[in-house]
Amino acid sequence: MQANIRQLKANLSSYVKKASEGQAVTVNVHNRPIARIVPFKASASLASLAQLSGIRWNGGKPVGLPQGESMRKGVSLSTWVKQGRR
């Protein structure tokens, strides 16, 4: 299905509904395709991800990253970044 920008602005909800029903909508400007509205595919469930090899989850919250560095007093940000890149 195709729609020009004027049609899309006037009937956006109907085009979004058609996309949610599985139909892709191509948006044209001056008869050139510039965008597509496509159905959103649901991501994999946690159960299916847990069955993949190499993945373990104990059901708890993730721990997160270790505490990062803090800047010393009297050191500018640019100097601190330059030192970290060496």
C-alpha positions in Angstrom: 0.0 0.0 0.0 1.3 3.5 -0.8 0.3 6.9 0.5 1.6 10.4 -0.2 2.4 12.7 2.6 -0.9 14.6 2.4 -2.9 11.4 2.5 -0.8 10.2 5.4 -1.3 13.4 7.4 -5.1 13.3 6.8 -5.6 9.6 7.6 -2.7 8.7 9.9 -4.7 6.6 12.3 -6.1 4.4 9.5 -2.6 3.8 8.0 -1.2 2.9 11.5 -4.2 0.5 11.9 -3.4 -1.1 8.6 0.2 -1.5 9.6 -0.8 -3.1 12.9 -2.8 -5.6 10.9 0.3 -6.6 9.0 0.2 -4.5 5.9 3.3 -2.3 5.1 2.6 1.3 4.0 5.1 3.1 1.8 5.2 6.9 2.2 5.9 8.9 -0.9 7.0 12.5 -1.4 6.8 13.8 -5.0 6.2 10.2 -6.1 9.5 9.0 -4.5 9.3 6.5 -1.6 10.9 8.0 1.5 9.7 5.9 4.4 7.8 2.7 5.3 5.3 2.1 8.1 5.6 -1.6 9.0 4.1 -3.8 11.6 6.0 -4.0 14.9 7.3 -7.5 15.6 7.2 -8.5 19.3 10.5 -9.3 20.9 11.4 -12.7 22.1 10.0 -13.7 25.5 12.2 -14.3 28.5 11.4 -18.0 28.5 12.6 -18.4 24.9 15.8 -16.3 25.6 16.6 -18.4 28.7 16.6 -21.6 26.6 19.4 -20.3 24.4 22.8 -21.9 25.0 25.3 -19.8 26.9 22.7 -17.7 28.7 22.0 -18.0 32.4 19.6 -16.1 34.6 18.7 -16.8 38.2 15.5 -14.7 38.1 16.9 -11.8 40.1 17.7 -8.2 39.1 21.0 -7.6 37.2 23.8 -6.4 39.4 25.0 -3.7 37.0 28.4 -2.3 36.1 31.1 -1.8 38.7 31.5 1.7 40.1 33.3 4.0 37.7 36.2 6.2 38.3 35.9 9.6 39.9 37.9 12.7 38.8 40.5 14.1 41.1 40.1 17.6 42.3 42.0 20.2 40.3 42.0 18.2 37.1 40.0 19.5 34.1 37.7 17.2 32.3 39.6 17.4 29.0 42.9 16.5 30.8 41.2 13.6 32.5 39.8 12.3 29.2 43.2 12.7 27.5 44.9 10.7 30.3 42.3 7.9 29.9 43.0 7.6 26.2 46.7 6.9 26.6 
